[in-house]
Amino acid sequence: MITLDELAQKLKILGYPVAYSHFKSPKTPPFICYLVENSDTFSADNTVLSKSTYVNIELYVANKDLVAEKKIEDMLKENKLPWGYDEIFIIAEGVFKCTFSITLIN
């Protein structure tokens, strides 16, 4: 199991600027933002047994960057974190947003 803080540290090791949700000033791609989308708990007998936290890791790049995507994929594999993937081009910003959706279970 990995915590949100540990995930942040592992993302920073990849060599790109990293921020929770957003940066305070504009950044030039590539950069990474991560954000908790929501969370759930599993409980029985009025006791919380575990918590699932749904996190999106967003890689922003000016051009399709398979190397950057592979770095994130390899980190997720290494930490046994399955992911979903989605990609869009944000016309107004001129960047691709590659989203890796994961679940942290505590």
Contact map, one row per residue, 1 for C-alpha under 8 A:
1110000000000000000000000000000000000000000000000000000000000000000000000000000000000000000000000000000111
1111011000000000000000000000000000000000000000000000000000000000000000000000001000000000000000000000000111
1111111000000000000000000000000000000000000000000000000000000000000000000000000000000000000000000000000101
0111111100000000000000000000000000000000000000000000000000000000000000000000000000000000000000000000000100
0011111110000000000000000000000000000000000000000000000000000000000000000000000000000000000000000000000000
0111111111000000000000000000000000000000000000000000000000000000000000000000000000000000000000000000000000
0111111111100000000000000000000000000000000000000000000000000000000000000000000000000000000000000000000000
0001111111110000010000000000000000000000000000000000000000000000000000000000000000000000000000000000000000
0000111111111000000000000000000000000000000000000000000000000000000000000000000000000000000000000000000000
0000011111111100000000000000000000000000000000000000000000000000000000000010000000000000000000000000000000
0000001111111111010000000000000100000000000000000000000000000000000000010000000000000000000000000000000000
0000000111111111110000000000000000000000000000000000000000000000000000000000000000000000000000000000000000
0000000011111111000000000000000000000000000000000000000000000000000000000000000000000000000000000000000000
0000000001111111000000000000000000000000000000000000000000000000000000110000000000000000000000000000000000
0000000000111111100000000000000000000000000000000000000000000000000000000000000000000000000000000000000000
0000000000111111110000000000011100000000000000000000000000000000000000000000000000000000000000000000000000
0000000000010011111000000000011100000000000000000000000000000000000000000000000000000000000000000000000000
0000000100110001111100000000001111000000000000000000000000000000000000000000000000000000000000000000000000
0000000000000000111111100000000111000000000000000000000000000000000000000000000000000000000000000000000000
0000000000000000011111100000000011100000000000000000000000000000000000000000000000000000000000000000000000
0000000000000000001111100000000011100000000000000000000000000000000000000000000000000000000000000000000000
0000000000000000001111110000000010000000000000000000000000000000000000000000000000000000000000000000000000
0000000000000000001111111110000000000000000000000000000000000000000000000000000000000000000000000000000000
0000000000000000000001111100000000000000000000000000000000000000000000000000000000000000000000000000000000
0000000000000000000000111110000000000000000000000000000000000000000000000000000000000000000000000000000000
0000000000000000000000111111000000000000000000000000000000000000000000000000000000000000000000000000000000
0000000000000000000000101111101000000000000000000000000000000000000000000000000000000000000000000000000000
0000000000000000000000000111111000000000000000000000000000000000000000000000000000000000000000000000000000
0000000000000000000000000011111000000000000000000000000000011100000000000000000000000000000000100000000000
0000000000000001100000000001111100000000000000000000000000111100000000000000000000000000000000000000000000
0000000000000001110000000011111110000000000000000000000000111000000000000000000000000000000000000000000000
0000000000100001111000000000011111000000000000000000000011110000000000000000000000000000000000000000000000
0000000000000000011111000000001111100000000000000000000011100000000000000000000000000000000000000000000000
0000000000000000011110000000000111110000000000000000001111000000000000000000000000000000000000000000000000
0000000000000000000110000000000011111000000000000000001110000000000000000000000000000000000000000000000000
0000000000000000000000000000000001111110000000000000111100000000000000000000000000000000000000000000000000
0000000000000000000000000000000000111110000000000000111100000000000000000000000000000000000000000000000000
0000000000000000000000000000000000011111000000000000111000000000000000000000000000000000000000000000000000
0000000000000000000000000000000000011111100000000011110000000000000000000000000000000000000000000000000000
0000000000000000000000000000000000000111110000000011100000000000000000000000000000000000000000000000000000
0000000000000000000000000000000000000011111000011111000000000000000000000000000000000000000000000000000000
0000000000000000000000000000000000000001111100011110000000000000000000000000000000000000000000000000000000
0000000000000000000000000000000000000000111111111100000000000000000000000000000000000000000000000000000000
0000000000000000000000000000000000000000011111111000000000000000000000000000000000000000000000000000000000
0000000000000000000000000000000000000000001111100000000000000000000000000000000000000000000000000000000000
0000000000000000000000000000000000000000001111110000000000000000000000000000000000000000000000000000000000
0000000000000000000000000000000000000000001111111000000000000000000000000000000000000000000000000000000000
0000000000000000000000000000000000000000111101111110000000000000000000000000000000000000000000000000000000
0000000000000000000000000000000000000000111100111110000000000000000000000000000000000000000000000000000000
0000000000000000000000000000000000000000111000011111000000000000000000000000000000000000000000000000000011
0000000000000000000000000000000000000011110000011111100000000000000000000000000000000000000000000000000011
0000000000000000000000000000000000000011100000000111110000000000000000000000000000000000000000000000001111
0000000000000000000000000000000000011111000000000011111000000000000000000000000000000000000000000000001110
0000000000000000000000000000000000011110000000000001111100000000000000000000000000000000000000000000111100
0000000000000000000000000000000001111100000000000000111110000000000000000000000000000000000000000000111100
0000000000000000000000000000000001111000000000000000011111000000000000000000000000000000000000000011110000
0000000000000000000000000000000111100000000000000000001111100000000000000000000000000000000000000011110000
0000000000000000000000000000000111000000000000000000000111110000000000000000000000000000000000001111000000
0000000000000000000000000000011110000000000000000000000011111000000010000000000000000000000000011110000000
0000000000000000000000000000111100000000000000000000000001111100000000000000000000000000000000111100000000
0000000000000000000000000000111000000000000000000000000000111111100000000000000000000000000000111000000000
0000000000000000000000000000110000000000000000000000000000011111000000000000000000000000000001110000000000
0000000000000000000000000000000000000000000000000000000000001111100000000000000000000000000000110000000000
0000000000000000000000000000000000000000000000000000000000001111110000000000000000000000000000010000000000
0000000000000000000000000000000000000000000000000000000000001011111110000000000000000000000000000000000000
0000000000000000000000000000000000000000000000000000000000000001111111000000000000000000000000000000000000
0000000000000000000000000000000000000000000000000000000000000000111111100000000000000000000000000000000000
0000000000000000000000000000000000000000000000000000000000000000111111110000000000000000000000000000000000
0000000000000000000000000000000000000000000000000000000000100000111111111000000000000000000000000100000000
0000000000000000000000000000000000000000000000000000000000000000011111111100000000000000000000000000000000
0000000000000100000000000000000000000000000000000000000000000000001111111110000000000000000000000000000000
0000000000100100000000000000000000000000000000000000000000000000000111111111000000000000000000000000000000
0000000000000000000000000000000000000000000000000000000000000000000011111111100000000000000000000000000000
0000000000000000000000000000000000000000000000000000000000000000000001111111110000000000000000000000000000
0000000001000000000000000000000000000000000000000000000000000000000000111111111000000000000000000000000000
0000000000000000000000000000000000000000000000000000000000000000000000011111111111100000000000000000000000
0000000000000000000000000000000000000000000000000000000000000000000000001111111111000000000000000000000000
0000000000000000000000000000000000000000000000000000000000000000000000000111111110000000000000000000000000
0100000000000000000000000000000000000000000000000000000000000000000000000011111110000000000000000000000000
0000000000000000000000000000000000000000000000000000000000000000000000000001111111000000000000000000000000
0000000000000000000000000000000000000000000000000000000000000000000000000001111111100000000000000000011100
0000000000000000000000000000000000000000000000000000000000000000000000000001100111110000000000000000011000
0000000000000000000000000000000000000000000000000000000000000000000000000001000011111000000000000001111000
0000000000000000000000000000000000000000000000000000000000000000000000000000000001111100000000000011110000
0000000000000000000000000000000000000000000000000000000000000000000000000000000000111110000000000111100000
0000000000000000000000000000000000000000000000000000000000000000000000000000000000011111000000000111000000
0000000000000000000000000000000000000000000000000000000000000000000000000000000000001111100000011110000000
0000000000000000000000000000000000000000000000000000000000000000000000000000000000000111110000011100000000
0000000000000000000000000000000000000000000000000000000000000000000000000000000000000011111001111000000000
0000000000000000000000000000000000000000000000000000000000000000000000000000000000000001111111111000000000
0000000000000000000000000000000000000000000000000000000000000000000000000000000000000000111111100000000000
0000000000000000000000000000000000000000000000000000000000000000000000000000000000000000011111000000000000
0000000000000000000000000000000000000000000000000000000000000000000000000000000000000000011111100000000000
0000000000000000000000000000000000000000000000000000000000000100000000000000000000000000111111110000000000
0000000000000000000000000000100000000000000000000000000000011110000000000000000000000000111011111000000000
0000000000000000000000000000000000000000000000000000000000111111000000000000000000000011110001111100000000
0000000000000000000000000000000000000000000000000000000001111000000000000000000000000011110000111110000000
0000000000000000000000000000000000000000000000000000000001110000000010000000000000001111000000011111000000
0000000000000000000000000000000000000000000000000000000111100000000000000000000000011110000000001111100000
0000000000000000000000000000000000000000000000000000000111000000000000000000000000111100000000000111110000
0000000000000000000000000000000000000000000000000000011110000000000000000000000000111000000000000011111000
0000000000000000000000000000000000000000000000000000011110000000000000000000000011110000000000000001111100
0000000000000000000000000000000000000000000000000001111000000000000000000000000011100000000000000000111110
1111000000000000000000000000000000000000000000000001111000000000000000000000000010000000000000000000011111
1100000000000000000000000000000000000000000000000111100000000000000000000000000000000000000000000000001111
1110000000000000000000000000000000000000000000000111000000000000000000000000000000000000000000000000000111
